[in-house]
């Protein structure tokens, strides 16, 4: 909930993590044309960036560009990506690679949470099985293809100072990595059994 942003201000770790989370939420909201909610989340991002001392990545000019491009999904995605990169660089330049890692992890985990949530909450009775698979299979493939990103995020977080909340996030990501490994995705695809991976149980 973006209204919780004020409560994260006193803890830089939570501010960085949730700055990443909110950035992913903006991408999701804007893709469903929820313009006002997207702008509300942008303002929450600005508040968190201010508290982290990286306000340059979410300054007034940037917010105005966001608002002007809120209905242009490609432009908005490019602006969000640019702001995330700027923030990460600001944090690294200030010897805060831990906060940069948390921000990127927050964005990745939230994106994966949104993608799995869409599949999980999809009304199974809305369409026939074939039609449902036509809609959900591409999204399931995106989720399955995040195996490498899970490993990269785990490595990134493991390389920074191991103070809270990093160890618990790393432990959760390692569990997720194990779940991906247990699916043997590539092996099933190579043996023309890739469709077996695309099930509610595996999700």
NORVENTA-V622502 format. One record per pair of residues at least 4 apart in sequence whose C-alpha atoms are under 7 Angstrom apart, sorted by the first residue. I is the first residue (numbers start at 0). J is the second residue. Records with the same first field share a line. If there is no record, write none. Layout:
# NORVENTA-V622502
I=J ; J
This chain:
# NORVENTA-V622502
1=40 ; 43
3=7
4=8 ; 43 ; 47
7=13 ; 14
8=14 ; 47 ; 50
10=14
11=15 ; 51
12=16 ; 98
13=17
14=18 ; 47
15=19 ; 98 ; 101 ; 102
16=20 ; 101 ; 102 ; 104 ; 105
17=21 ; 102 ; 105
18=22 ; 44 ; 47 ; 102
19=23 ; 102 ; 103 ; 105 ; 106
20=24 ; 105 ; 106 ; 109
21=25 ; 40 ; 44
22=26 ; 106
23=27 ; 106 ; 109 ; 110
24=28
25=29 ; 37 ; 40
26=30 ; 76
27=31
28=32 ; 33 ; 36 ; 37
29=33 ; 34 ; 37 ; 69 ; 72
30=72
32=70
33=37
34=38 ; 69
35=39
36=40
37=41
38=42 ; 66
39=43
40=44
41=45
42=46
43=47
44=48
45=49 ; 54 ; 57
46=50
47=51
48=52 ; 53 ; 54 ; 57
49=53 ; 54
53=86 ; 89
54=58
56=82 ; 85 ; 86
57=61 ; 62 ; 82
58=62
59=63
60=64
61=65
62=66
63=67
64=68
65=69 ; 75
68=74 ; 75
69=75
71=75
72=76
73=77
74=78
75=79
76=80
77=81
78=82
79=83
80=84
81=85
82=86
83=87
84=88
85=89
86=90
87=91 ; 99
88=92
89=93
90=94 ; 95 ; 96 ; 98 ; 99
91=95 ; 96 ; 99
95=99
96=100 ; 159
97=101 ; 159 ; 160
98=102
99=103
100=104 ; 155 ; 156
101=105
102=106
103=107
104=108 ; 152
105=109
106=110
107=111
108=112
109=113
110=114
111=115 ; 142
112=116
113=117
114=118 ; 142
115=119
116=120
117=121
118=135
126=130 ; 131
127=131
128=132
129=133
130=134
131=135
132=136
135=139
136=140 ; 197
137=141
138=142
139=143 ; 197
140=144
141=145
145=149
146=150 ; 176 ; 179
147=151
148=152
149=153 ; 172 ; 176
150=154 ; 176
151=155
152=156
153=157 ; 169 ; 172 ; 173
154=158
156=165 ; 169
157=169
161=165 ; 166
162=166
164=168
165=169
166=170
167=171
168=172
169=173
170=174
171=175
172=176
173=177
174=178
175=179
176=180
177=181
178=182
182=196
183=187
184=188 ; 193 ; 196
185=189
186=190
187=191 ; 192 ; 193
188=192 ; 193
196=201
197=201
198=202
